[in-house]
Amino acid sequence: MGDYRSIYARSLKDPEGFWGEAALALHWEKRWTKVFDPDSPPAGRWFPGGRLNTCYNALDRHIEAGHGDRLALIYDSPITGQQRKFTYTLLRDEVAALAGVLAAHGVAKGDRVLIYLPMIPEAAIAMLACARIGAVHSVVFGGFAAPELATRINDAQPKMILSASCGIEPNRVIPYKPLLDEAIRLSAHKPDACVIKQRPQVEAPLTAGRDHDWDTAVAQAEPAGCVPVEATDPLYILYTSGTTGQPKGVVRDNGGHAVALHWTMGNIYGVGAGDVYWAASDVGWVVGHSYIVYGPLLAGCTTVMYEGKPVGTPDAGAFWRVISEHGVKVLFTAPTAFRAIRKEDPEGKLLHQYDLSGMTALFLAGERCDPETLNWARTMLDKPVVDHWWQTETGWAIAANPLGVEPLEIKPGSPAVAMPGYDVRVLGENGEDMPAGELGSIVIKLPMPPGCLPTLWRNDKRFIESYLSQFPGCYLTGDAGIKDENGYLWIMSRTDDVINVAGHRLSTGAMEEVLAGHPDVAECAVFGVADMMKGQMPLGLVVLKAGVSRPEKDIVAELVARVREQIGPVAAFKQAKVVTRLPKTRSGKILRGTMVKIADGAKWSMPATIDDPAVLKEIEASLKEIGYPRS
């Protein structure tokens, strides 16, 4: 414990002392030669010379300390009506057996293994099994389209693929094997073997010679021990969408990753060994990597793996049941989940049916949380609700409210302050520091702290071009925002969501905040559409709360008036449309960029990450009703 400002100041003044101390909490086979090497290309490396094993630190270390009977993983699936619980010893044994399967098929340190699994325990087991033998895993969200899966197979070149017969959504079963077979057919690179977990809902046909039954293979396996790797060796590759359409393979190393995540559990989230921690996300996303699998287990926590939705499995009380039933101390999810719960149960009637007394805090991330949603959650839960901000590339929070160090004032709309190691600046177009309260590009002055990406998979050049070239000496986050006089960050939008209306740079995020404050609005999106006179004009799409039946024209008039009052006529906000739902990725991010293309009449394609493709067709029809695209 300590005070935030002195801890943060030390992390910037003496990063090697700060992170070297944090690293001592883990088990190292060999100590590092230096904490940070600034000369290692392309942007420096953490803990060079050090050797460790991430799986050993996440599992075996706790067992050897006498905690093998502690619960490590709780699997809760309202979709299948199934629950499974794993102690640290049981989870370690399952991981060691699967690692033995990988080793028996020739997978060794440095080889890649692609994981294409639903939210079942085998997904976490697969990741840890790779880490155990030093293989590099690349998780692709289960159910991803075959062409997208093929691009990742070609880039990562996996020796082996671990998959399942199907994924299960509330209203449908998605067979994975046909998608996987097609992806392998499309890709130039062919894996040596596939291991398939058969689920009772769908029996997948196996390709002779290539495919193997998961349960049979594991039952026959010789358990594998931990293989120490270099701290700078890759633990995983996680693909994130790139502007060129070619996905970027974000690399995470072993040493810096383990040190940073272990530090965050106690200091940011305020949880420790034996506490139950639940990240309601998916292993296909960075949140699932960091806070379903690695972070909680490195800290000796019990992690919850949930195969369900915030609403509809069976109702908007689903999250409250899980928290109450499993004794969850901290929940981490996306603002979208809470907007969905609020839309279905605005009075919080279902929440009051459950005992949430063991819960200490709610953390939100994934996209900016509007103050209306944050205040609703805070009122309903009567607990701290922390919006924090990070990216696939960073792997953990750039800005947060460090509850385990010193809970700071919560300012709705802000993810609070920069976390240790992150020297966050707000720059103007020419690289000048912007005054407090002025909008600019948010960057992180190098070096980045441990746990952040050291590069892109086999592509240092693209890493430099994408992140380091615009503002030399700084990492470009791609987000725009302000820093206030107290050092609080306000993330307004992606840089490309800052629209230029008749020469005025305006944040669509600020407009969304105003719309979300309307009592009838459940969620909204604002984006810029092309305009002959002003360059761009803002357009708002809003989803109404359940039970609202007022005329659309009245609601739209009130929304336009609100933006005029709270931002000013300069925003030129004149048009909004009520829609039944917004298009989102499976992780809950609204697909604003695709809606811009539809409104502007530009060529667009169905994003691979979309949760429900039918929504974009509905949006296309709604935009047509109000005259978009302009002829």
N, C-alpha and C positions, 0 to 999 in steps of 0.2 A: 504494500500500500504506500501511498504518498500523495502529493498533490500533482495534478495533471501538468501544470505549467512547468514545474521543475523537471519532471520526467521527460516531457516533450523537448524542453530545451537541451537536456543532456543527450537525447537521442540524435539531435542535429549537431551538437558540438563535439560529441565523442561517440560516433556511431559504432566504432569497433569495440569500445569498452561496453557500451550498452548491449549490443547484440551478442558479444562474446559471453557476457554474464548470463544472458537469457539461454544461450546454447548449453550451459552447464547443467540445466535441468534434464537433459536427454542423455541417452547412452551412446557413446561414441566408441567405435572399435579403435579409432586412431584420431588423436586431436589434430585440428587444422594447423597448417603452417602459418597462416595469417587469417584474420577474421574477414578482411575484404581486400581483394586485389583490383585496384582501379584500372590497371593496364590490361586486364584480360578482355579480349574483344567479345562482343561489340560494345559493351557498356559496363564492364566490371563483373566480378563473380564473388559470391559469398562462400566463406569457409573452404577455400582451396586447400588440398592436402588432407582434409578430414575424411574419415570413412565411417559410415554408419549404415543401418538398415531401417527404413521407415516402418516396415511391418513389425520388426522386433520392438521398436519403440511404441507402437500402437497396441501390441498384444502381449508378446512374451515378457516384456519388461514388467508389466503389472502382475502377471502370473508368478514370476520369480520373486516378486515382492510380497507374495502371499494373498493376492487378490483374485485368484482364478475363479472363485465362486461368485464374484460380482457380476451383475448383468452388464453385458456389453452392448447388445442389440435387441431391440423389441421391434418385431415386424407386425404391423397392424393393417389388415386389408379389409375394409368394409365392403369392397367390391366382391371379394370371394368369401367373406365371412370367416376369414382365417386369421389366427394370430400364432406367432412363433417367438420364443425367447431363447437367446443365446448367452450363456455366461462367457467370460473371457476365455476360459479353457476350451469350451465347446466351439467357440468361434475360431480360436487358434487351430484346433484340430481339423475343422472343415477347411480352413484356409491352407493348412499344410498339405492336406490330401489333394486339393485342387492344384496346388503348386507342384505336387508330385506328378499329376497328369500332364501339366505343361512341360515339365522336365523330361518326362518319358517320351514326349513328342519332339524333343530336341530344342525346346525353347530355353534359351540361356540369357545371361546378362547382356543387356543392350538390344535384344530382339524385341520387336513390337508385337503386341497382342491387341486386337480390336475387340471391344466389348459392346454388344448390341443386345441389351437386356431391358426388361421392364423393371418396375420398382418391386423387386423381390430380393430376399437376402442374398441370393446368388450373385447379384450385381456387386454388392459390397465385398463379398467373398472373392469374386473374380479380381477386383482391383487390388485387394490386399495380397492375393496369391501372386500376382505379377510383381508387386513390390517385394515380396518375400525372396524371390529368386533374381531380382535385379532386372526383370523384363520391364519394358516401357508400355504402359497401357494407354489406349486411346478409346474412351467411351463415346459412343455415338448414340444419341437419344433413340430409344426403342421406337420403331415404327417410322423412322425417317425414310423418305422416298429412296428407291433404288439408285437413281442417278447421283443423288447427293451422297449416299453411302459409298458408291463406287469411287467418287472423287477422293474420299477420305482413305479408302483402301489403296488407291494408287499413290497417294502422298505418303502415308505412314508405312506402306509395304509390310503389313503384319505377317508373321510366320503362322499365326493361328487366330481364329475367330471364335469367341465365346458368345453363344446366343441362346434363344429360347423359342419354343414353338409358337408362342403368341404373347401379346399384351392385351390387357383387358381394360376397356373404358366403361363408364357407367351403362352405356346403351349398346355397346358393340364389342366384339372380340376382333382383334387385329392379328391375323396370322403373320408371323415374322419370316418364316422360312421362304415363302415365295419372293419376298422383298430381298432377302439375303442372297438367294440363288440368282436372282436377276442382277443384283449388284456385282456379284462375282463374275457373272457372264460378261457384264459391261466393262469390268476393270481389266487393265492390261496385267496387273499383278494378281497372282493367284495364291491364296494361302495354302499351306501344306495340309492343314486340318481344320475342321470345325467341330466344336463340342456343343451339343444342343440339349438344353434343359427342357424336357417334355412336361408341359402343364396339362392337367386333366381336361381343360376346355377345348384344346386342339391337339391332335396327334400329328407331328410333323414327319413327313417321309424323309428318310436319311439317304444321302447319296453314298453308295458303297465305295469304300476306300478312302473317302474324304471326311465323312461325317461320323461322329461318335456320340453315343448316348451319354449324357452327363452323369447320371446316377450310377450307371454301370462302370464308367471309367473311374469315378471317384472311389467306388467300393473296392476296386482292384489296385488302387494306387499305393505306391510307397511314399509316405509323407516326406515332404522336403523341408530342410532347415533353411535358416536365413542366410543369404549371401550378402556380405558387406559390399557396398558400392561407394564410389567417390561422392562426396557431398555435392559436387558439381555435375554428376551424372543425372540424366533426365529420369524423373519418376513417371511423368505422363505427358501426353500431348492432348490438348483439348482444342478442337476446331471452333473458331468463331467466324461469323460472316465477314467477308472482306468486301471493299467497295468494288473490286473488279469482278466479283462473282466467284472468284477462286477463294475458298475458305483459308483462313490463316491458322496455322497450327501453333497455338500458344504452348510453349514449353515450360514445364515446372521442374525445378531441380529437387534433389532429395534433401540436402542439408538446410538451405535457407527456408524451404517450405515447412519442414518439420519444426524448426525453431520459431518461425513467425506464427504458425497456427497454434502451437502450444502456448505461446505468450498471449494470444488473443483470448483464449478460453477464459482464463481467470481475470484478465485485465479489462477486456472490453465487455464480455458477456456476464462476468461475475459468477461463473460456475467452476466447480472443481471436481475432483475424483468422487465418484458415487452419485453425483447429481444427474438427473435425467434432463437431457437437452434434445430439443426437437427442431430440426430444420425441415419445414414442410415444403420441400422442393423435389427435385428429381436428380438422380445420379448423372443424368445426361448434361446437367448444367454445372457451372463452377461452384454454385452454392452446395450442390450435392457432393462434389469432390471435397470441398473444404470443410463442410459442416454437417453432412450426414455421415461421412466416412472418417476422414483423417483427423480433423480438429478434436471432436469429442473423444475419440479413442486414444489419441496421443495424451489427452488430459485425464484419462481414466474414467470418463463419464459413461453414462448409459445413453446411447443414441436411439432415436425412434425413426423407423423407416415406414412411411405411410403410403399405402397404395389406395388412394381415394381422392376426393375433391373437397373443397371447403363447403360446397353446397351440393345437394342431390345424392349424397352417399351416407345417410339417406336424406339429410336436411341441413339447414344452416347451423345446426348445433353440433355438426361432426367434429369440428376442432375442439369444442369444449368437452366433448366426451373423451377424446384422446388425452387431453391435458389432465382431466379429473381421474380417469381410469389408471393412467400410468404414472401419475405424480410428476408431470412435466414442470420443471422449474423455469425454463426459458424457452419461448417459442420464437422462431425466426421464420418469417414468410414474406411473401410479396404484398405490396399494397393492394394489388388486384384482388387477392383472396379476401381481404377485408372489405373491399368495395362490394364484392359479390355477397358476402355475409350481411353487410349493412342493407343492401338492396332487398334481400329476402326477409330480413328480420330487423327492421329499423329500430324497433323498441327494445331489442335484446331480450325478448321473452325466453328464447331457448337457452341463452347464456345463463340465466338465473336458475335453471334447473340443475346446474352442475356445481360441484365444489371446486373452485379454482384457487383455494387459499394457499396452495403450495407454489403457485406461479408467482415469480418475482418481477418479470419484465417481458415485454413484447418488442422484438426487433423487426424492422421492416427494411427491405432493400429490393433491388431489381429494376425499379424505376422510381422516379420522384414521387414521394407521398404527399398528396395535397393536404393542407391543414385540416380540411373538413373531415376527411377520413381519420386522420391522426387524432383529432379532438374527439370524434365519436368513439374510437377504440379506447381512448384514455378515460372517457366518461363511463363507458360500459364496464371496463375492467377495473378501474380505480387503481391502476398500476402504471409505472413508467412505460411510455411507448416511444421507442427510439428509432427514428429514421436514420439509417446510415448508408453511406455511399461507397461503392467499390465496383470493380470491373472484372471480367474474365481474366484480363491481363494481369491485374494486381493480385488476385487470389484471396485477398482479405481487405478489410475496410481502409480506405484512404481517409475518410472522415467518419467520426462516430461520437457517441457520448460514452466515455469509458466508465461504465458502471462499477467495474471492479477496482478502479483506481480512485476516482472521485466523481460521483454523479454530478453533472453540470446542469445548468438551467436548460430546459427543453424549450426550443423556439420552433413552434409548428411551421413547417415549410423548409426548415434547415436541417441537414444531417449533422449539425454541430461542428466540431473542430477537427483539424488534421490530427491523425494518429502518429505516434512516434515513428520516426524514420521518413515521414512524408513532408518534404519542404514544399508546401503547396503555394503557388503564385497565380495571380490573375493578370494576364498580359493583354495589351492592346495589339492591334494589327501589326505594328512595327516592333513588337517585342518589349515595349515599355511597360513598367509596372503601373497598373490602373489604381487610381485612388480608391479608398474604401467606399463601397456602395456603387461603384461603376462596373458595368457589364464588360466582360472580356473572356478570353480563352483561358481555361484552367489548365495549368501545367504542373508537373512535379520536377523540381530541380534535381538533377542527378547528384549522387547515386540514388536509385530506388532502394527501398529497404529490402531485407530478405523476404522470400516468398513471392516476389513479383517476377514476371517473366524475364529471363536473361536474354532470350531471343525468340525467333520463330523457328519452327522445325526445318532444319537444313536450309535456312533462308535469312542469313544475317542482313543481306542487302535490303530485303523487303522490310525487315524489322526496323532498320535505320530510316528507310524512306517513309514508312507508315507512322513512326512514333517520334523519331529524333531529329528529323531534318527541318521542320518548320521553325522551331525555336531552338537553335543550337545550345547544347548543355541542359536541355529540358526534355522530359517525356510529355508528349501531347496526349491529354486524356480524350480529346474530341468533345468535351463538354464545355458549355459556356455558363458563366455565372458570376457571382460577386462575392467579395469577402467584406463583411461589415467591420465597424470600428473595434468590435470585440473579438475579431478573428473567426467568427462563425461563417461558414460557407453556405452559399445559397445556389444550388445547382438548378439553373433555369431550364436548360434544354441541351440537346446535342448541338454542337457548333452549327451543324447544317440545319437545325431547327430555329436558329435565330433568323428571323425574316427581315427583309429590307423593304419597308413601306415608305415610298417617296423619300428615300434617303435616311429614314429613321431605322436604326437597328432595334428590333423589338423581340422580346422573348415570348414564344408561344406558351412556355410553361407558366409565365405570370398570368396570361389570359386564362389558361386552364384552371388556375387557382381561383380566379374570380368566378368562373362558371360553376366550379365544384361547390362553391359556397351557397349557391341557390338551393333553397329548401326542397325543390322537386327533383334535383339532379343527383343521380347515383354515381355516374362517371362520365367523363368527357374526353375529347381530344380536339386540339386546335392545331391547324397546320396552315402553311402559306400556299396559296394558289396563284398562278401567274395572272398578272393584270396589265393590260396595255398601258394604262395611265400611270400607275404607281409602282410598277415592277412586280410587287406581290401584295396580296390582300389576305388577311386571316379569315379562315372558315372554321366554324365550330360544329362538331357532331356531339350530341348528348344522348345519354341513355337515362330514362327517368326511373325514379324509384317505383317499386311495386305499389299498385293501387292509385297512382296519379292519373287522372282522367281529364285534366283541364285542356282547353284547346291549345294546339301547338303554337298558333300565332301569338297567343298571349304570353306563353312561356318564352318564346324567341324574343319578343319585344322586351321582356324583362331582362333577358340575358344581355341583349345589346345595350340596354340602359346601364346595367351593372358595370360592364366593361368601360363604358364612357365615363361613368362616375369614378371608378376606382383606378383606371389607368389613364384615361383621358381621350379626347377626340383623336389624338395622334395615332392611337392604335387602329383606327379605321375599321373597327370590328362592327360589321353590319349584317352578317349572315350566319345563321345557325340552322341546323336541321336535327330533328329528333329521329333517332334510329333505335332499333330494338336491341342491338348489341354492337360492340366494336371488335374489329379483327385483331387477334392477339397471337403471339407466339405461345408455345406450350409452357414457357416460363412466365407468361403473363404480361409481356411487353406489348404495348400497342403498336401496330404496324403503320406508323404515321407516314413513313417514306413511300410505302405502296399506295396509300390513299392519295398522296400528293400526285403520283404518276397517273392514277385513275382520273383525278379531277382535272389534271392538265392535258389529258388525252395522249399522254406519252405511252410508249410501249412498256408493258409490265408483265411479270411472270409470277406464278403462284409461289410464294416463299416456302422453302422446305420446312421451315420451323412453325408454320401456321397450325393453330390448334384445330380450326374447323374451316376448310376451304369455302364452304357455302356462305360464310359471313361476307367475304369480299364481293360476291355476286350481289348480296343484299345492299352493300354499300354502293356498288356501282349503280344499282337501280335508284337508290335514295339520292345520289348526286345528280343523276339524270333529271330527277323531279325538280331540282332547283337550278337546272341549266348548265350542269357540268358534264363533260368538258365544253367550254365555250366554243361555238362554231367559228 
